[in-house]
Amino acid sequence: MGNVFFLDSNLDSNFDSNMEYRATRSEAGQRRRQRDFWLVGLGVLIVAIVAGCLLIHHYSPSGQVSSLLAEARGLKYRTVFNPGRPLDDIANDLAELGSPAIPPLDSALASESDHHVRHAIIAALGKIRDSKALPTLEKELSSADDETLRCIAARSMGEIRDSSAVPALVIGARDSKKWVRMMSANSLGEIGDRAAVPSLVEALSDSEADVRKFAADALGAIKDPRAVKPLIAALQDPDSGVRYFAASGLGAIKDPQALSSLQKALHDHDDEVRSASSRAITQIKNQALETGF
């Protein structure tokens, strides 16, 4: 009987121990599953954060600038069968990013040597039309590097239409390179600041007819009375294009003192000059009728 009691006691003790062991294993397993759950959750969170950061970078101005500049960089490998997009299209896309794109564009330009990429950046800075881009464009205009890029810089400065660009463009209008002088004169006309008039009048005597054309056109755009006499003199220019823009400019300014010279220009041997002179005379006379003079 005592043996039976002892056996039962041992069974109870073993049962209790086994239950405790199972409970301990169950708790350990539960803790392990919880740990694995949190580790998996942490991994998913890290992946989501990294993916989010990559997406933010890709769709941020900096990321989009990098992507578009990479496309421009690839244009040097284009072929007849893979021409790529026009460079101006890439510049337009960069410009659509707006003012937030200016800092990454400035940074890229400072370190970029590829001609296509520099072209796209300089053109885009003008198309954004924010005066914050002017210091970078002025630096490019005054550089001694690629003449084409300097012309684009001058054109871009005109697109921004900020008078603070006038001093740099006045210097550009006296540059040794013809195309830089042309684009500088053109941009001075687009800005329309009267401070540019003396420089443009000076450009009417440039040795290159194309520069004189742009200068005459710009003076007409600014419409300053100080340009009337220089434009009247330009009606005698040997280049018909200069005479055409001189007549058009006088029509834009609408000063009656130009009428006599424009009447003579009606006998010019060039059809376009005669037409421009006729329109200018009409503009001046209409202005006189409107003002009563």
Secondary structure, 3 states (H helix, E strand, C coil): CHHHHHHHHHHHHHHHHHHHHHHHHHHHHHHHHHHHHHHHHHHHHHHHHHHHHHHHHHHCHHHHHHHHHHHHHHHHHCCCCCCCCCHHHHHHHHHHCCHHHHHHHHHHHHHCCCHHHHHHHHHHHHHHCCHHHHHHHHHHHHCCCCHHHHHHHHHHHHHHCCHHHHHHHHHHCCCCCHHHHHHHHHHHHHHCCHHHHHHHHHHCCCCCHHHHHHHHHHHHHHCCHHHHHHHHHHCCCCCHHHHHHHHHHHHHHCCHHHHHHHHHHCCCCCHHHHHHHHHHHHHHHHHHHHHCC
